[in-house]
Amino acid sequence: MAASVVEVAAGGVVAGMAARGHACAGAMCAGPRARDWDSRLGKRLQYARAGQRSSPAVAPSRHALQSHPAANLDYPSAQGIPPSTRREVAMKATHWIIAAAALTFVQPTLASAGVNDPEVIIYRFPGVRDDTTLANIATVFHCTNFSGVTENIRFVARSSDAVLLSNKVIAIPHLAPRTAGTHDVLAYGIHVFMNTGSVAQGTIAIAATSINIICTAETIDASNTLPVGVARRGIRFSPVPGSQE
């Protein structure tokens, strides 16, 4: 019905143009404005015959189509992560249990650590002095263990010509201080008497069953109740990772 109405309207327009004296009413002999109107009228007739009430929007140019391609609406919908099945959860739990059991067997126990470990040199102190009498000079060494278990610590003294003078070992508990001296002094309580005899410029090597032990040394007046003397600088071997002395 829409096509009939448009055709009737178009016929009336053409007839009116003829009545007003136009020599021709066709698109071939009309002016530019008439030809444009006739072209649009023809398109409306085509849309009306196709069952459309009005003309669609103006089609985009070829340049617009090239610059702005049509969106692809055929993408598959996004899929979420499915929940783990009971079988997967059980397998993961089994794997964790096996890993924990293996780690337990790998970790060393306290019974196999400490005094049963091999000894490693951790310090060497030069400039050791001792005159063998309580009234004069002695060299003392202070060590502390922080390995978590009881360790062994060894003090080896040599003279200036490398002759072995003393070799003493003592157990040192976790976080406990231990002091070794070339002979007795009044300023400190001595745990290990090395009894080196007279030493002019000797050296002391300290070894232990753990590197988690720190030591200092000083040569002091053995007869003074105050620690009056000179600190000795030791060379550290096998330092504790992350530490600085």
C-alpha positions in Angstrom: 0.0 0.0 0.0 2.9 2.3 0.8 4.2 1.8 -2.8 0.8 2.8 -4.3 0.7 6.0 -2.3 4.2 7.0 -3.3 3.5 6.2 -7.0 0.2 8.2 -6.9 2.1 11.2 -5.3 4.8 10.9 -7.9 2.3 10.9 -10.7 0.6 13.9 -9.3 3.8 15.8 -9.2 4.7 15.0 -12.8 1.2 15.9 -13.9 1.4 19.2 -12.1 4.8 20.0 -13.8 3.2 19.3 -17.2 0.2 21.6 -16.4 2.5 24.4 -15.4 4.0 24.4 -18.9 7.1 22.3 -18.6 8.0 20.9 -21.9 9.1 17.6 -20.4 8.7 16.1 -16.9 11.3 13.3 -17.3 14.6 13.2 -15.6 16.6 13.4 -18.9 15.3 16.9 -19.9 14.8 18.5 -16.4 17.2 20.9 -14.8 19.7 19.9 -12.1 17.4 20.4 -9.2 14.6 18.5 -11.0 16.9 15.6 -11.9 18.1 15.3 -8.2 14.5 15.4 -7.0 13.5 12.8 -9.6 16.4 10.5 -8.5 15.4 10.7 -4.9 11.8 10.0 -5.8 12.8 7.0 -7.8 14.7 5.6 -4.8 11.7 6.1 -2.6 9.6 4.2 -5.0 12.1 1.3 -4.9 12.1 1.3 -1.1 8.3 1.5 -1.0 8.0 -1.5 -3.3 10.4 -3.4 -1.1 8.1 -2.8 1.9 10.1 0.0 3.5 8.4 3.2 4.9 11.4 5.5 4.4 14.8 5.5 2.9 17.7 4.2 5.0 20.6 6.3 6.2 23.0 7.5 3.5 25.5 4.7 2.8 29.0 5.4 4.1 31.7 6.2 1.5 34.3 3.7 0.4 36.9 5.7 2.4 34.8 5.5 5.6 34.4 1.7 5.1 38.2 1.3 4.7 39.0 3.5 7.7 36.4 2.0 10.0 35.9 -1.7 9.3 32.8 -3.2 10.7 33.1 -4.9 14.2 33.4 -8.6 14.2 30.6 -9.9 16.4 31.5 -13.6 15.9 34.0 -13.8 18.7 33.3 -16.8 21.0 32.2 -15.9 24.5 34.9 -15.8 27.2 35.2 -18.9 29.3 36.0 -18.7 33.0 38.3 -21.1 34.9 36.3 -24.1 35.9 36.4 -25.1 39.5 38.9 -27.9 40.5 37.4 -31.3 40.6 37.5 -33.5 43.7 40.1 -35.7 42.0 42.4 -32.7 41.3 42.1 -31.4 44.9 43.0 -34.9 46.2 46.0 -35.2 43.9 47.3 -31.8 45.0 47.0 -32.7 48.7 48.8 -35.9 48.0 51.7 -34.1 46.3 52.0 -31.6 49.2 52.2 -34.5 51.7 54.9 -36.3 49.7 56.9 -33.0 49.3 56.7 -32.3 53.1 57.8 -35.9 53.9 60.8 -35.6 51.5 61.8 -32.2 53.1 61.7 -33.8 56.5 64.2 -36.5 55.5 66.5 -33.9 53.8 66.7 -31.5 56.8 69.5 -32.3 59.2 68.5 -33.1 62.7 70.1 -31.5 65.8 71.6 -34.9 66.7 73.7 -34.9 63.6 74.8 -31.3 63.9 77.0 -29.4 66.4 79.9 -31.2 68.0 79.8 -34.0 65.4 80.3 -31.7 62.4 83.8 -31.3 60.9 85.9 -28.3 62.1 86.6 -25.4 59.9 89.0 -22.5 60.5 87.1 -19.3 61.3 89.8 -16.9 62.6 93.5 -16.3 62.8 94.9 -13.7 65.2 98.5 -12.4 64.8 100.5 -10.5 67.5 99.9 -12.8 70.4 101.9 -11.9 73.6 102.4 -13.7 76.9 105.1 -13.5 79.5 103.9 -16.5 81.6 103.3 -14.5 84.9 100.1 -13.2 86.4 101.8 -9.9 87.0 102.4 -9.1 83.4 100.9 -9.6 79.9 98.5 -12.2 78.5 96.3 -12.5 75.4 92.6 -13.5 75.8 90.0 -14.6 73.2 86.2 -14.2 73.6 83.8 -16.2 71.5 80.0 -16.6 71.3 78.1 -19.3 69.5 74.7 -18.6 67.8 74.3 -21.7 65.7 71.4 -23.0 67.7 73.2 -26.0 69.1 76.3 -26.8 71.2 79.5 -26.6 69.1 83.2 -27.4 69.5 85.7 -24.6 69.3 89.5 -25.1 69.1 92.4 -22.8 69.9 95.8 -23.6 68.3 98.8 -21.4 69.4 102.1 -21.1 67.5 105.2 -19.2 68.2 106.8 -16.6 66.0 108.8 -19.4 64.3 105.6 -21.5 63.8 106.3 -24.0 66.6 103.1 -25.5 68.0 102.6 -24.2 71.6 99.1 -25.3 72.5 96.1 -27.1 71.1 92.9 -26.8 73.2 89.3 -27.6 72.4 86.1 -26.8 74.4 82.3 -27.2 73.9 80.5 -23.9 73.5 76.6 -24.0 74.0 74.2 -21.9 72.0 74.4 -18.2 72.8 77.0 -18.9 75.6 80.3 -16.9 75.7 83.6 -18.7 76.2 87.0 -17.1 77.0 90.4 -18.6 76.3 93.6 -17.1 77.6 97.3 -17.8 77.1 97.3 -17.8 81.0 95.1 -16.6 83.8 94.1 -12.9 84.1 92.2 -10.9 86.8 89.9 -9.0 84.4 88.0 -12.1 83.0 87.1 -15.6 84.0 89.0 -18.0 81.8 87.4 -21.2 80.5 90.3 -22.5 78.5 93.9 -22.1 79.7 96.2 -22.5 76.8 99.4 -22.4 78.9 101.5 -21.3 75.9 104.5 -20.2 77.9 106.4 -17.1 76.8 105.2 -15.8 73.4 106.7 -12.7 71.8 104.8 -12.4 68.5 102.8 -15.6 68.1 99.6 -16.5 66.3 96.4 -18.1 67.3 94.2 -20.1 64.9 90.5 -20.7 65.9 88.5 -23.6 64.4 85.0 -24.6 65.1 82.2 -27.1 64.1 80.1 -24.1 62.8 80.8 -20.8 61.1 78.0 -19.3 63.3 80.6 -18.2 65.9 82.2 -14.8 66.4 85.4 -14.1 68.3 87.4 -11.1 69.5 90.9 -10.9 71.1 92.9 -8.5 73.2 96.3 -8.4 74.8 95.9 -7.0 78.4 97.6 -6.5 81.7 97.0 -9.8 83.4 97.3 -8.2 86.9 94.7 -5.5 86.4 91.0 -6.2 87.3 90.1 -3.8 84.5 90.7 -4.9 80.9 93.5 -2.5 80.1 95.3 -3.4 76.9 95.2 -3.5 73.1 92.6 -5.1 70.9 93.8 -7.6 68.3 92.3 -7.7 64.9 91.7 -11.2 63.6 91.3 -12.3 60.0 87.9 -14.0 59.4 87.6 -17.2 57.4 84.3 -18.6 56.1 82.2 -15.6 57.2 78.6 -15.8 58.1 76.5 -14.8 55.0 75.1 -11.3 55.4 77.5 -10.4 58.2 80.3 -7.8 58.5 83.1 -7.7 61.0 
